[in-house]
């Protein structure tokens, strides 16, 4: 991938910065000053090879899942009979979301799929890669690995895939651990059928979609257009992704190197356009999923949910409110995240006894 890094540096040298009347107002997107700092470091101080080497040393394997190759990080426990945990990332991140959690889960078998279309995944061979189809691919890969029963953890896109996986394979998914319910539910839920605090959450969510969700409209309706801009400009890609990484997290969750590693992962793999697939392809969620579920709520997530709202769709057995953390909780609060994963593993075990 060294050619890709040289390409980044050459493009950064020729970046044409466009100012706006709001360039230093971070309520209007990433500020010009912040972006300039990151672009300067990306061009002259950042060393991708260090991070590429570390990522490459993770226990990667490729699994044949029907007609699709699924690349996964497969961290085996020393105990062959240990429980199995599946970690599902979201957007605009990758398997790197769970890099800090992996050392905390050595007592279980861990599988972290690089979801199709995202960084480090095998190149997609077909179109139509909806969240439902991804759930089927993950299920097939886990069967190929010899895991008939497992706990699934995720948020964002990964949370939607987790819900669908549990709905379609209730005999395989022992428990769920989620940081949010599938966001598509907020678009179809009937507030008149919900408790007052759940209906209030729907109103807050609607406000969030109006003020913060412009990227969803663009990526779901005009993915080809935005993919050209982001795929051709490192500065544009950094602005698009870093804005989300910083505004959706709790405090300074990323160093400049960490931000640029997450962005560079998209650039060198050429996956920003294909990562839009779950925004474009329709998904149908069941009205309710009965799999026992642990819901972790982090205060600086985009739309923290009250228990009553989640209980309308999921079998919530444990609702854990944390004092710190945001949308990328597995990265921001890895110990808390790992503890809640273990809550879900224990919940699944109790259900089976």
N, C-alpha and C positions, 0 to 999 in steps of 0.2 A: 504493500500500500504506500510505499515511499513516493511513487509518482503522484499519488493523490495529494500528499502533503506539499510537494513542490508546486502543484497546481494551485493549492490554497494560497500559498505565499505569493505566487505570481498574481493571482487575482486580487489579493489583499493590497498589493502594491498599486494596483490600478483601480482601487475602489473609488467610486464617485459618490461622495457623501452628499445627501440631499437634506437640507434643513427645512424645518417647518416652524410656524409661529410658536409651537409648543415643544420645541426640541429638548428643553430641560425640565419638562413637566412629566414625571414618571407615571402620572395618572393617565397619560395619553399613550402609553407604551414605554419601551425602554428609552431612557434619556440619551441624548446625544453624547454627553460626557461619559456616561457609563459604557456605551457602545464603543466609543473611541478608545477607552482604556483597554477593553477586551480585545479589540482588533489589533492594537499595538502589541499586546502580549502574545496574541496568536501568531503574529508575523515574526516577532523577534525574540520571544522568550520561551514559548511553549514547545515542549518536545513530545510529540505524539508517540515516538518509538518506545519511550518508557512505559506509557500506559498500554500501548498495543501489546507489548511483551507480557505485562501483568495479566491482561485480559486473555491472551492466548494461552497462558499457563493454567487457566481454570479447567476443570475436568470436562471438556467438551466431548460430545459424541453426536453422531448423526443417526437418526432412527427412521426407518422406512415406515410411513404411516399411510397405507393405501397407495395412492398415486403421488404422494407428497413426501419429500424429505424434510424432516423436522430436526433442526439443530437444537440440542439441549445441553445445559450444564447438568451433569449427573454426578452429584456428590454422595457417595455411598458411606453409610455408617459401618463401623467395625462389627456391629451386631447384624448378622444377616436377617434376623427376624424383627428388626426395628420398624417402627411405623414409617409410612411414606408420606411426604409432604410435597405438594406441587405449588410453585410460586409463579404467579402470572402478572406480568408487568403491564403498563399502560402506555399512553402517549402524553407528552413527547419524550419518552424515555426508552428504556430497553432493559435487557437483563441486568444492566449495571445498577438499576434500582435496588437490587438485592445483594449487591457485593458486600455490604457491611453485615448482612444477616447471616450469610453462609458460614462464617466461622463460629456462629452462636448455635448452629443447628447440626453439629457433628454427631449427635446421638440419634438422628433420624436419617433416612434416605431422602435426599432432596433432589427434585427435578425442576429445573428452571428453563422452560422452553423460550427460545427466541421466536416470538410469534411471527407467523408468515407476513412478509412485507416490511418487517422492522429490522433495525441493525442486527447484524450477525446471523440472520436467518438464511437458509438456503434460498436461492432465487426462486420466486414463485413461477410455477409452470402454467397456471391457469388464472383466469379472472374470477370474479365473484367470491372473493375471500371474505365472507361475512363473519361476524362473531360466532354465529351458529356453526358455520363450516369449520372455523378454527377450533371450536369445542370438539367437534368430531375428530379432527386431526390429532388433537392432544390426547383424546381418549384412545385412539388407535395406537399412538406412540407408547402410551403407558402400558397397554396390553402387550405390545411388542417387547417392552422392557421386562415383562413378567410381573407387573404390579396389578393385581386384581382389585385392590381396595386402597384408598388414599384420602387424605385431607387436602382440600384445595384452598389456597389463600390468594387474594388479589384485590386490586382496586382499579378504578378507571376502566379502560377497555378490558383489562384482565379480570376485573370484578364481573363485568357482563359475561365474559367467556366462562367464568367460574359458575355463575348462576345457571347458564345454559347447560354446562357439563353436568351439574347436579340434577337438573330437570330431566335430561335425556338419559342419564345413567345413575339413577338413585341406588342401584345395587353396588355401584363402584365407589361413589363419593360418600365417605363415612361422615364427614362434617365439612362445613364451610367456615372460612375466616375471611371477612370482608372489611374494607374501610369505607365502603359506601354501597348503597343499592345501585342497581343499574340506572344510570341517569335518564335513560329513555322512559322510565316509569313516570318521571315528573311531567312528561309531555302528554300523558294519556290518563293519569289518575284523576278520579272524580273527587274534588274537595268536599262535596256534600256527603260523601260516604266515609269521610275520615274524621278522627277526633280533632278537636279545635287546634291543638298544637301541631298536629300533622298537616292540617289545612294551612296553618300559618307558614309551615316549612315550604309548602308548595308556592305560596306567594313570594317568599324570600328567594326561592329557586328561580321563579319567573323573572324577578328583578335582576338576579345574577345573569341569566341568559341575555337579558336586554343590555346590560352594561358591560359584561365580560365575555359573552359568548359569540362575538362576531367571527372568530376563527372557525367555530363550528359551522356556521352558515356557509362560509367560504369553502371549507374543506369538504363539506357534504354535497354542495351543489355545483361548485366550479373547481374541482380538484385539478383538472388539467392546467388551468390558468395559473393558479398559485404555485403548482409544482414547477413550472418553468422559472418563475422568479426565484424561488428558494433553491432550486437545483442548480442555478447558474451563478448564484452570488453567495459567497461565504458570509459576507456582511449581512445580507438579507436573511440567510438561514440562522445566523447567530441572533439577530434581533428577534426573529419569530419565536425561537425556542427559549432563549434566555429570559425573555420577558415572562414566560410562564414559569420557568424553573424558580425564578426569584420571587415573583408575586404570589405564587401558590404555596410557598414554603414558609416556615416559621423562623424568621430572623435570617442571619447569614448562614444558610445551610450548606453553601458550596463555596469552595475556594475558586479563584479564576481558573486554575488548572482543571478542576473538577467540572466546572461549567463547560469549558472548551472540550474536554474529553467526551462529554455527552453529546455536544454538537458535532464534533469531528466524527463520532461514530456514525452519524447520519450522512455526513459528507462522503467519507471514504467508501461507504457501502452503497451510496446512491439510492437511499431508501426513503427520502422524505415524501416522494409522491406515492409510493406503494403503502406507506404507513397510514394514508388517508382511507384505506379500503373499508375499515369498519365504520367510518363516518358516512361513506357513500352507500354501502350495501345495506338493505333493510334487515331488521331483526325483529322477530316475534318472541316476546317473553311470555311464559305462562303466568296466569293470574297470581299463582302462589307456588312456592317451592317449600316442601316439607323437610328437607335436609336440615338437621340441627346446625345452628349457625351462631358464631361469635361475631359481633359487630364492634369493631374498634373505631371510636370517634376521636379525631384529633382536631383541636380547636381552630387551627388555621387552614384546615382543608377548605376547598372551594364552597361546599354546601353541607356543613355538618348536619346530620339528621337526628331528630328526636327518636326515641325508641318506638313511640306509637306509630310513626310513619313507616319505619322498617318492618314492624310487626304486621302491617297490612299485606306484605308480600312474602315475608320470610319467617321461618320458624326460629325466632330469636330466643336463644337460651341464655346468652350472656351478652350484656351490653356494657362495654368498657369505655368510660370517658377518661381521656388523658389530659394532662395539664399543658402539654407542649406538643408541637408537631403539626405538620401540614399535609399537603397532598402526597408528598413523597416520603411517607412516614417510615417505610422500611429503611430508607437512607438517613432520614433525619433523626429517628428515634429507634435504632435497631434493637436495643435491648427490650424496650417495651413491645415492639412488634414481635420479636421472637417469643416473648412470654405469652402473647395473645395467640400466636400460632400453636403453642403448646396447650393452651386452654382448649382450642378446637380439637387437637389430637386427643386430649383426655375426654372431651365430650363425645367424640366418635367412639372411643373405646367403651365408655359407659353405656352407650346406646346398644352396643353389641353383646353386653353381658346380661 
